[in-house]
Amino acid sequence: MSLPREPRQKMINIMYLVLTAILALNVSAEVINAFKTVDKSLTDSNSNIEKGNITIFESLAEKLSNNETKEKAAIWAPKAEQAKQYSDVLYQYIDNLKKQVKLQSDIKKDKNGIFILDKDGNEDFKLDYLEASTRIFEKEGEGAKLYKMLTDYRTSMLAIDSSVNPITFPVNLNVPTTRSGNARTGNPVVDWTASYFHMTPAVAALTMLSKIQNNIKNAENQVVTYCHSQIGAVKLIFNKFQPIASGSSTYLMPGEEMVVTAGVGAFNDAAKPIISINGSQTALNENGVAEKKFNVSGGGNQKIHVSISYTKPDGTKDNLEKDIEYTVGTPGGAAVMLDKMNVFYIGVDNPITIGSPTGWDKTTVSISGGGATISGAGSQRVVKVTSIGDCNISVTANGKSTPFPFRVKRIPDPIIKVGPSGGGKMQAVNFRSQQFVRADLENFDFLAKFNVTGATVYFTNPGDRNVKQISLTSGSLAPAADFMKTLVPGSTVIFDNIRVVGPDGQPRTIQNPPGFSLF
């Protein structure tokens, strides 16, 4: 394309080209975040593969010392070690390349030269910087050097044993093709370097280097696994031991039996179990066991759930579940725990649990206030109350009396319902088919039933100014059956003066009774 002769037009064209270049260099935050996510995934994968490789080498060491396998192990263990040495050298070289990319992407340091971390705990540098990778891998020649080292690595690894399949070997140096399907220059070193590192954002270059490291770890695993398979299967080597002991109870009365269970727990550093205590994953200490400290609260019998996911000696996964039970006492030697809520309710049985450290032959329980009575024996009791106010339970253990105050309340009002609805919009056809209005007690822990003993119902139909009033003497809608047949979309039904009787036998009138708008 020839440039126009007119100077003003030349300037416009040049500015257009510059703007296009700027837009081409702009890297969106979404792309950067995507590369960061992939890079973290690759780094985690590399760590997991390394743990698996460590387990295989531990097994190889055990086989070298075993009279039954040491002859074969003496042949294959050195080959596996050779694969590890090749991989370690190349892996470390790529780690140094990563550091160079970060350093040349304006990584932030403090006055002591220590790298500054961002809010996520990562080294802070220009993730979208485009020139660092081009400078390092193309201008400074690190791309050609890396290409040669990968070529030599592939040749050396395949030469360890002829049975290693070159087709499935993870490390290859194929040059990506252009959209037309043809290589760019015909020089594989130049094309390979340009394909992955020419004007590549720093975060993308780091991700590509992590991908190459992942290929190296997979290649190492492939070779050492093959070497090990020529000897025998992997055995999980236990190298940490801890005493394991537990008692049958943490709270006993005189004369009660205590059973102690003890043994030795064996652990493996490379295949650490995943331990969850009360739903929270807990880190392992240097001995391979999890320890969680917390302050107990409440009172009475409690438990902690422990879940352990681990690797069995044959390499398969398994899971163990166990509850650790314990008892929390109350200062003064006694404890009273409500089994339902923190109040007593009139008209229902209120179950409670009482604890005493001295034995029930030396413990007495009394109750006062709220028209209350208490029945039962031992730790399990039932309280009944008849009047609103305060109630007090006194537990006398070993000559010392401890008071426990509680409140007495009426059972809350029920919800008035017709069919499935407690008011609001309802289909006319559904409302017409209902035969009863009922009182349901929702979100209440006790079994308590209310009966409707009376109500007034008002009906209005669209276009009819007359309001029909029907009186009910129970929960049955039979007195209003004939008028209910006339209800159509747009009709309104309002309940008023709804009277109910609950378990306490006392009548009450429901406040804010429901209304229905039919559609």
Backbone torsions as a table, in degrees:
resi	resn	phi	psi	omega
1	MET	NA	129.7	179.8
2	SER	-90.5	147.2	179.6
3	LEU	-79.9	145.8	177.9
4	PRO	-68.4	152.8	-177.8
5	ARG	-75.7	-30.3	-173.9
6	GLU	-71.7	123.1	-173.3
7	PRO	-57.1	-41.4	-177.7
8	ARG	-62.3	-41.9	179.7
9	GLN	-66.9	-36.1	176.5
10	LYS	-59.3	-44.8	-179.3
11	MET	-62.9	-41.8	179.0
12	ILE	-61.1	-44.4	-179.4
13	ASN	-63.7	-41.4	179.8
14	ILE	-64.2	-43.7	178.5
15	MET	-62.0	-37.4	177.8
16	TYR	-62.8	-43.4	179.6
17	LEU	-64.0	-41.3	179.0
18	VAL	-62.9	-44.9	179.5
19	LEU	-61.7	-41.9	178.6
20	THR	-61.4	-40.9	179.3
21	ALA	-64.5	-41.1	179.5
22	ILE	-62.7	-44.0	179.0
23	LEU	-63.1	-37.1	180.0
24	ALA	-66.7	-30.6	-177.7
25	LEU	-84.0	-11.6	-177.7
26	ASN	-72.0	125.0	-179.4
27	VAL	-111.9	122.1	-175.0
28	SER	-72.7	156.7	178.7
29	ALA	-63.7	-33.6	179.3
30	GLU	-62.7	-41.6	179.2
31	VAL	-65.1	-44.1	179.4
32	ILE	-60.1	-46.4	179.8
33	ASN	-62.5	-35.7	178.5
34	ALA	-64.0	-44.5	177.9
35	PHE	-63.9	-40.4	178.8
36	LYS	-60.7	-41.2	179.5
37	THR	-64.4	-44.9	179.8
38	VAL	-64.7	-41.7	-179.2
39	ASP	-62.2	-41.8	178.5
40	LYS	-64.3	-41.1	179.0
41	SER	-61.7	-42.0	178.8
42	LEU	-66.2	-41.0	179.1
43	THR	-62.3	-43.4	177.6
44	ASP	-63.4	-40.4	178.6
45	SER	-62.7	-42.0	178.3
46	ASN	-60.2	-41.4	179.5
47	SER	-64.2	-42.3	-179.9
48	ASN	-65.8	-40.8	178.6
49	ILE	-64.1	-39.4	179.5
50	GLU	-61.8	-40.5	177.6
51	LYS	-61.4	-41.4	177.6
52	GLY	-64.0	-39.8	178.4
53	ASN	-63.7	-39.1	178.7
54	ILE	-61.0	-42.2	179.1
55	THR	-61.6	-40.5	179.5
56	ILE	-65.1	-42.1	-179.7
57	PHE	-67.7	-33.5	174.8
58	GLU	-63.9	-40.2	177.5
59	SER	-65.8	-39.4	177.5
60	LEU	-61.7	-40.1	178.6
61	ALA	-63.1	-39.5	178.0
62	GLU	-65.8	-37.4	-179.2
63	LYS	-71.0	-28.9	176.2
64	LEU	-67.6	-27.9	-179.3
65	SER	-94.6	-5.4	-179.7
66	ASN	-91.9	125.2	-177.5
67	ASN	-58.9	-29.3	-176.6
68	GLU	-77.4	-24.2	-174.0
69	THR	-121.6	-7.2	-171.7
70	LYS	-65.3	-26.6	180.0
71	GLU	-65.2	-48.2	177.8
72	LYS	-70.7	-37.4	-178.5
73	ALA	-63.2	-33.0	179.5
74	ALA	-65.1	-22.6	178.0
75	ILE	-85.1	-45.1	-169.7
76	TRP	-93.8	-27.6	179.4
77	ALA	-62.1	-42.5	177.2
78	PRO	-62.4	-33.9	178.4
79	LYS	-66.3	-41.4	177.3
80	ALA	-63.9	-39.6	179.4
81	GLU	-65.8	-35.5	177.9
82	GLN	-64.1	-41.8	177.7
83	ALA	-62.2	-38.4	179.1
84	LYS	-65.9	-42.6	-179.4
85	GLN	-63.3	-45.4	176.9
86	TYR	-57.0	-44.9	-175.9
87	SER	-68.0	-41.4	-177.6
88	ASP	-63.1	-42.0	-179.0
89	VAL	-61.8	-47.1	-178.0
90	LEU	-70.1	-39.0	179.9
91	TYR	-61.6	-43.3	-179.5
92	GLN	-66.8	-38.1	178.0
93	TYR	-60.2	-42.0	179.5
94	ILE	-68.6	-35.2	174.9
95	ASP	-58.8	-40.0	177.8
96	ASN	-66.1	-36.0	175.7
97	LEU	-62.7	-39.6	177.9
98	LYS	-59.7	-42.5	179.9
99	LYS	-63.4	-38.9	178.6
100	GLN	-63.2	-41.9	179.3
101	VAL	-60.2	-44.0	-179.4
102	LYS	-67.0	-42.2	-179.1
103	LEU	-63.0	-38.1	-178.8
104	GLN	-86.4	2.8	175.4
105	SER	-108.9	34.2	175.6
106	ASP	57.3	50.2	176.9
107	ILE	-65.0	140.8	-175.1
108	LYS	-86.5	135.5	178.1
109	LYS	-129.3	155.5	173.4
110	ASP	-88.2	-174.9	-175.3
111	LYS	-65.8	-18.1	178.2
112	ASN	-94.0	5.2	179.4
113	GLY	81.6	10.7	179.3
114	ILE	-88.8	135.2	-178.0
115	PHE	-62.1	137.6	177.6
116	ILE	-91.5	134.0	-179.1
117	LEU	-95.4	149.1	177.3
118	ASP	-82.6	-173.1	-175.4
119	LYS	-64.7	-21.5	178.9
120	ASP	-93.4	4.7	179.0
121	GLY	83.4	14.6	179.5
122	ASN	-103.7	157.2	176.8
123	GLU	-62.1	136.3	-171.7
124	ASP	-95.9	111.0	176.3
125	PHE	-148.1	174.8	-178.1
126	LYS	-77.4	101.0	-176.8
127	LEU	-65.1	-30.1	-175.5
128	ASP	-98.0	12.5	-178.4
129	TYR	-68.4	126.0	-170.5
130	LEU	-95.6	-19.0	-169.8
131	GLU	-89.6	-22.7	-174.3
132	ALA	-61.3	-48.4	-176.8
133	SER	-65.5	-39.3	178.2
134	THR	-63.2	-44.1	-178.4
135	ARG	-64.6	-46.2	-175.0
136	ILE	-70.6	-48.9	-169.9
137	PHE	-88.5	-26.5	-179.4
138	GLU	-102.4	-55.7	-175.0
139	LYS	-72.7	-40.3	-178.6
140	GLU	-90.3	-2.7	171.2
141	GLY	81.2	10.5	-179.6
142	GLU	-70.1	-24.5	177.8
143	GLY	-65.4	-46.1	178.3
144	ALA	-64.2	-38.8	179.5
145	LYS	-66.0	-43.2	178.7
146	LEU	-64.1	-41.2	179.0
147	TYR	-59.2	-43.6	-179.9
148	LYS	-66.9	-41.2	-179.5
149	MET	-65.2	-37.8	177.0
150	LEU	-67.3	-38.1	178.2
151	THR	-63.5	-47.3	178.8
152	ASP	-64.0	-38.7	179.4
153	TYR	-62.2	-46.3	179.7
154	ARG	-60.8	-44.4	-179.7
155	THR	-62.6	-44.2	-178.0
156	SER	-66.5	-42.0	-178.6
157	MET	-67.0	-41.8	179.7
158	LEU	-68.2	-24.4	-179.4
159	ALA	-80.8	-11.3	-179.9
160	ILE	-60.2	-42.8	176.3
161	ASP	-153.9	140.7	-176.2
162	SER	-68.0	-14.6	-178.5
163	SER	-79.7	-12.3	177.8
164	VAL	-69.3	124.7	-173.8
165	ASN	-80.7	115.6	-179.5
166	PRO	-67.5	-24.5	-177.6
167	ILE	-70.0	-42.1	-178.1
168	THR	-93.7	2.2	179.9
169	PHE	-64.1	128.0	-170.7
170	PRO	-62.5	-29.0	-175.7
171	VAL	-92.5	116.7	173.3
172	ASN	-137.1	161.1	-175.1
173	LEU	-121.4	36.4	177.3
174	ASN	-65.0	137.9	-179.5
175	VAL	-89.3	123.5	176.8
176	PRO	-57.7	141.2	180.0
177	THR	-89.1	161.7	176.0
178	THR	-77.6	176.8	-179.4
179	ARG	-63.2	-25.4	179.5
180	SER	-79.4	-10.2	179.0
181	GLY	93.7	1.3	-178.5
182	ASN	-109.3	147.1	175.5
183	ALA	-65.2	157.8	-171.8
184	ARG	-73.9	-51.3	-174.4
185	THR	-124.2	-19.1	-175.2
186	GLY	95.0	-14.3	175.1
187	ASN	-92.1	109.1	-173.2
188	PRO	-61.8	-36.1	-179.2
189	VAL	-66.1	-47.1	-179.2
190	VAL	-64.9	-45.8	-177.5
191	ASP	-65.7	-41.2	-179.8
192	TRP	-63.5	-45.3	-179.8
193	THR	-64.1	-45.8	-178.9
194	ALA	-65.2	-37.3	-177.8
195	SER	-60.9	-37.0	-173.3
196	TYR	-104.4	-21.2	-171.5
197	PHE	-130.8	-1.1	179.3
198	HIS	-76.3	118.3	180.0
199	MET	50.1	43.9	179.9
200	THR	-98.0	132.4	176.6
201	PRO	-55.0	149.3	-176.6
202	ALA	-55.4	-42.5	-178.3
203	VAL	-65.0	-33.0	178.4
204	ALA	-72.2	-38.3	177.4
205	ALA	-62.9	-42.3	178.2
206	LEU	-63.5	-39.9	178.5
207	THR	-63.5	-41.7	177.9
208	MET	-63.2	-40.6	177.9
209	LEU	-65.3	-37.9	176.3
210	SER	-65.0	-36.4	177.5
211	LYS	-64.5	-40.2	177.5
212	ILE	-64.7	-41.3	177.1
213	GLN	-62.5	-37.5	177.5
214	ASN	-63.2	-40.6	176.4
215	ASN	-62.0	-39.6	180.0
216	ILE	-64.5	-44.8	179.6
217	LYS	-64.8	-39.7	177.0
218	ASN	-65.0	-38.8	178.4
219	ALA	-64.1	-44.3	177.5
220	GLU	-59.7	-46.1	-179.5
221	ASN	-61.9	-39.7	-179.7
222	GLN	-62.0	-44.0	-177.7
223	VAL	-71.7	-47.0	-176.7
224	VAL	-69.0	-33.1	176.1
225	THR	-64.9	-40.6	177.9
226	TYR	-63.6	-44.1	179.0
227	CYS	-60.7	-43.0	-179.3
228	HIS	-66.2	-36.8	-178.0
229	SER	-65.2	-21.1	178.0
230	GLN	-75.0	-11.7	179.5
231	ILE	-106.1	-49.6	-178.2
232	GLY	167.3	179.8	-175.2
233	ALA	-73.7	158.3	178.7
234	VAL	-68.4	135.0	172.9
235	LYS	-112.6	139.2	179.3
236	LEU	-80.1	116.5	-175.8
237	ILE	-90.7	118.6	178.3
238	PHE	-85.8	122.3	-176.5
239	ASN	-126.2	5.8	175.9
240	LYS	-131.6	138.0	-177.7
241	PHE	-134.7	139.0	-179.9
242	GLN	-139.7	144.4	174.0
243	PRO	-71.2	137.0	177.9
244	ILE	-118.6	121.1	-179.0
245	ALA	-146.1	141.2	178.2
246	SER	-151.0	151.9	178.1
247	GLY	-102.4	159.7	-178.6
248	SER	-72.5	-17.2	179.8
249	SER	-157.3	152.9	174.6
250	THR	-109.7	10.8	-178.3
251	TYR	-152.9	108.2	-174.2
252	LEU	-127.3	153.3	174.5
253	MET	-99.5	156.1	177.6
254	PRO	-55.3	132.8	179.5
255	GLY	91.0	-12.6	178.8
256	GLU	-78.8	152.6	-174.8
257	GLU	-84.1	137.0	173.9
258	MET	-113.8	128.6	177.5
259	VAL	-113.2	124.6	178.9
260	VAL	-108.3	127.3	177.1
261	THR	-111.5	130.1	-176.4
262	ALA	-139.2	152.6	178.8
263	GLY	-171.9	-171.1	179.6
264	VAL	-115.8	127.5	176.5
265	GLY	-96.6	131.1	179.6
266	ALA	-109.5	138.7	-175.1
267	PHE	-132.4	162.5	176.9
268	ASN	-128.2	128.4	-177.3
269	ASP	-62.2	-39.3	-172.1
270	ALA	-82.5	-15.5	-179.5
271	ALA	-127.8	61.7	-176.0
272	LYS	-67.1	140.7	178.3
273	PRO	-72.9	157.6	173.8
274	ILE	-101.6	116.0	-172.9
275	ILE	-115.3	128.2	178.0
276	SER	-116.8	127.0	179.1
277	ILE	-114.8	115.7	-177.2
278	ASN	55.3	40.8	176.3
279	GLY	82.7	-0.8	-178.6
280	SER	-114.2	122.4	179.8
281	GLN	-65.2	132.3	-174.5
282	THR	-117.3	131.2	-177.9
283	ALA	-69.1	152.3	178.4
284	LEU	-88.9	146.6	174.8
285	ASN	-86.8	-172.6	-175.0
286	GLU	-66.0	-17.1	178.7
287	ASN	-92.8	2.9	176.8
288	GLY	84.3	15.3	179.5
289	VAL	-120.4	154.3	-179.9
290	ALA	-96.3	140.8	179.5
291	GLU	-136.9	127.1	179.9
292	LYS	-129.5	129.1	180.0
293	LYS	-111.1	139.4	176.9
294	PHE	-159.8	158.6	177.7
295	ASN	-90.9	129.1	-179.4
296	VAL	-75.9	158.2	179.4
297	SER	-144.0	174.3	179.9
298	GLY	74.1	-153.9	179.9
299	GLY	-158.1	158.5	177.1
300	GLY	89.3	-163.8	-176.8
301	ASN	-74.1	129.4	178.4
302	GLN	-138.7	171.4	-179.9
303	LYS	-150.6	157.0	176.8
304	ILE	-122.3	132.0	-179.0
305	HIS	-95.3	130.7	179.5
306	VAL	-118.7	129.3	177.2
307	SER	-122.2	130.2	-176.9
308	ILE	-127.7	121.0	173.3
309	SER	-104.5	126.5	-173.8
310	TYR	-145.4	168.6	178.0
311	THR	-101.4	125.1	178.4
312	LYS	-77.1	163.0	-178.9
313	PRO	-56.5	-26.5	179.4
314	ASP	-85.1	3.8	177.1
315	GLY	93.9	-8.4	179.7
316	THR	-83.1	159.2	-179.5
317	LYS	-94.1	147.4	176.5
318	ASP	-146.9	169.2	-177.4
319	ASN	-138.9	138.4	177.6
320	LEU	-119.6	141.1	178.1
321	GLU	-124.9	137.1	178.3
322	LYS	-152.0	142.7	174.5
323	ASP	-104.8	129.0	174.8
324	ILE	-99.8	115.4	-176.6
325	GLU	-98.2	144.2	177.3
326	TYR	-153.3	167.2	-178.5
327	THR	-123.1	132.7	177.0
328	VAL	-102.7	120.1	-179.4
329	GLY	-88.4	172.7	178.8
330	THR	-117.4	132.3	177.3
331	PRO	-52.4	133.4	-176.2
332	GLY	105.4	-7.9	170.5
333	GLY	92.9	6.2	-178.8
334	ALA	-141.1	162.6	179.0
335	ALA	-150.6	141.7	174.5
336	VAL	-130.9	125.1	-179.4
337	MET	-122.4	130.2	173.2
338	LEU	-76.4	131.8	179.9
339	ASP	-82.7	-15.6	-176.9
340	LYS	-114.2	-74.0	-176.1
341	MET	-138.4	-171.7	-175.3
342	ASN	-94.9	18.3	176.4
343	VAL	-140.7	161.9	170.2
344	PHE	-97.9	141.2	179.9
345	TYR	-112.4	139.7	180.0
346	ILE	-72.3	135.9	172.7
347	GLY	95.2	-4.9	-179.9
348	VAL	-131.5	161.3	173.6
349	ASP	-76.9	127.5	178.5
350	ASN	-106.9	98.6	-178.6
351	PRO	-75.7	138.9	177.3
352	ILE	-134.4	161.2	175.1
353	THR	-120.3	129.7	-179.4
354	ILE	-116.7	132.3	178.0
355	GLY	-115.3	144.0	177.7
356	SER	-146.1	135.8	-177.8
357	PRO	-85.1	-3.2	-173.0
358	THR	-104.3	-3.4	-175.5
359	GLY	92.7	147.4	-173.4
360	TRP	-74.5	-12.7	174.8
361	ASP	-73.1	-15.2	179.5
362	LYS	-118.4	19.0	-176.5
363	THR	-128.2	134.2	174.7
364	THR	-124.0	149.3	-178.7
365	VAL	-128.7	132.6	176.8
366	SER	-135.3	159.5	-179.0
367	ILE	-139.3	146.4	179.7
368	SER	-146.7	157.4	178.0
369	GLY	83.5	155.6	176.1
370	GLY	68.3	16.2	-176.3
371	GLY	58.4	36.6	-169.5
372	ALA	-90.3	150.7	169.7
373	THR	-133.2	152.0	178.5
374	ILE	-128.8	136.5	-178.7
375	SER	-131.3	170.5	-179.2
376	GLY	102.3	-179.7	-178.6
377	ALA	-143.2	158.7	178.4
378	GLY	67.8	-142.0	-175.0
379	SER	-81.6	-22.3	-176.6
380	GLN	-98.6	116.6	-178.1
381	ARG	-130.6	163.4	176.6
382	VAL	-129.0	129.2	-180.0
383	VAL	-109.0	135.3	172.8
384	LYS	-121.8	136.0	-178.7
385	VAL	-127.5	155.6	-176.0
386	THR	-127.8	-12.4	-177.0
387	SER	-140.2	146.3	-178.8
388	ILE	-69.5	141.8	178.8
389	GLY	148.9	-147.6	179.7
390	ASP	-106.7	150.4	-179.7
391	CYS	-134.7	146.5	-177.0
392	ASN	-134.2	128.2	174.5
393	ILE	-106.2	130.6	178.3
394	SER	-114.4	125.8	177.1
395	VAL	-113.4	119.1	179.4
396	THR	-105.6	113.8	-178.5
397	ALA	-128.0	126.9	178.6
398	ASN	56.6	37.3	176.1
399	GLY	83.0	-3.1	-179.4
400	LYS	-113.6	128.6	-177.2
401	SER	-97.3	134.0	178.8
402	THR	-122.4	122.4	179.5
403	PRO	-87.3	147.2	176.6
404	PHE	-133.3	103.7	-178.4
405	PRO	-82.3	144.8	176.7
406	PHE	-140.0	164.7	177.3
407	ARG	-104.7	151.1	177.0
408	VAL	-115.3	128.8	-178.3
409	LYS	-132.3	159.4	169.4
410	ARG	-78.6	153.0	174.0
411	ILE	-63.0	136.5	-178.4
412	PRO	-62.0	160.0	179.3
413	ASP	-61.6	144.1	176.0
414	PRO	-78.4	171.2	175.6
415	ILE	-98.4	128.8	179.3
416	ILE	-84.1	129.1	-176.8
417	LYS	-133.9	149.1	169.0
418	VAL	-121.5	115.5	-173.5
419	GLY	63.2	-134.0	-178.6
420	PRO	-85.7	-4.2	-167.8
421	SER	-109.4	143.6	175.1
422	GLY	-103.9	23.2	179.3
423	GLY	122.3	169.0	-178.8
424	GLY	94.7	-148.9	-177.8
425	LYS	-78.5	140.8	178.9
426	MET	-154.5	143.2	179.7
427	GLN	-65.4	135.9	-178.4
428	ALA	-59.4	-40.9	-177.8
429	VAL	-64.0	-34.9	178.5
430	ASN	-71.7	-41.0	-178.8
431	PHE	-64.5	-40.4	-178.2
432	ARG	-61.2	-26.1	-176.0
433	SER	-86.5	-4.5	-177.5
434	GLN	-79.1	147.1	-178.1
435	GLN	-118.3	-11.6	-175.0
436	PHE	-141.0	153.9	164.9
437	VAL	-112.4	133.8	-173.8
438	ARG	-130.5	166.9	179.4
439	ALA	-118.4	110.1	-179.1
440	ASP	-105.1	135.0	176.9
441	LEU	-96.4	107.7	-175.2
442	GLU	-102.8	151.8	176.5
443	ASN	54.9	44.1	179.4
444	PHE	-129.6	134.2	-170.7
445	ASP	-78.4	-12.8	-177.6
446	PHE	-101.7	154.5	173.0
447	LEU	-81.5	109.0	-177.9
448	ALA	-143.1	133.6	-176.0
449	LYS	-117.5	137.3	175.0
450	PHE	-113.3	143.1	175.6
451	ASN	-115.2	136.0	175.8
452	VAL	-79.2	126.8	-178.3
453	THR	-111.0	-5.3	178.3
454	GLY	173.2	157.7	178.4
455	ALA	-171.2	163.3	172.3
456	THR	-118.2	131.9	-177.0
457	VAL	-119.3	132.8	178.4
458	TYR	-113.9	130.3	-179.2
459	PHE	-118.7	136.5	170.7
460	THR	-136.1	139.4	177.2
461	ASN	-108.6	151.3	-179.3
462	PRO	-61.0	134.1	179.8
463	GLY	84.2	-7.5	-178.8
464	ASP	-110.7	116.3	-178.3
465	ARG	-77.1	-14.1	-178.5
466	ASN	-78.8	134.4	177.5
467	VAL	-102.7	124.7	179.8
468	LYS	-90.5	129.5	-179.0
469	GLN	-115.7	128.8	179.8
470	ILE	-126.6	135.1	176.8
471	SER	-101.0	134.8	177.6
472	LEU	-110.5	144.4	177.2
473	THR	-111.9	5.5	176.6
474	SER	-161.2	-166.0	178.2
475	GLY	-81.8	-2.8	-178.7
476	SER	-77.7	136.9	177.0
477	LEU	-93.9	12.6	-177.8
478	ALA	-56.7	-39.8	179.3
479	PRO	-61.1	-22.9	-178.1
480	ALA	-104.1	9.8	-172.7
481	ALA	-59.5	-43.9	-176.6
482	ASP	-64.4	-43.0	-179.1
483	PHE	-72.1	-32.1	179.8
484	MET	-61.8	-29.0	179.8
485	LYS	-64.8	-22.1	-176.9
486	THR	-88.4	-6.2	-175.7
487	LEU	-68.2	139.0	-179.0
488	VAL	-135.9	169.5	174.4
489	PRO	-53.9	131.1	-175.9
490	GLY	103.7	-11.6	178.2
491	SER	-73.9	156.7	179.1
492	THR	-126.2	137.2	178.2
493	VAL	-128.1	126.9	-179.2
494	ILE	-126.2	129.5	175.8
495	PHE	-98.8	140.6	-179.2
496	ASP	-143.4	155.7	175.3
497	ASN	53.8	45.9	179.9
498	ILE	-79.7	125.4	-177.6
499	ARG	-113.6	135.2	-178.8
500	VAL	-134.8	161.7	174.2
501	VAL	-130.0	128.9	-178.7
502	GLY	-103.8	-167.0	-178.1
503	PRO	-62.3	-24.4	180.0
504	ASP	-78.2	-5.9	177.8
505	GLY	78.3	2.1	-178.1
506	GLN	-96.2	128.1	178.4
507	PRO	-71.4	146.7	176.1
508	ARG	-145.6	153.7	178.2
509	THR	-104.8	131.9	-175.9
510	ILE	-77.0	128.5	176.1
511	GLN	-83.3	148.7	179.6
512	ASN	53.7	59.0	178.9
513	PRO	-64.4	161.2	-172.4
514	PRO	-80.0	156.8	170.0
515	GLY	-128.6	152.9	-176.1
516	PHE	-127.7	133.4	173.6
517	SER	-110.3	114.0	-172.4
518	LEU	-87.9	145.6	178.6
519	PHE	-138.5	NA	NA
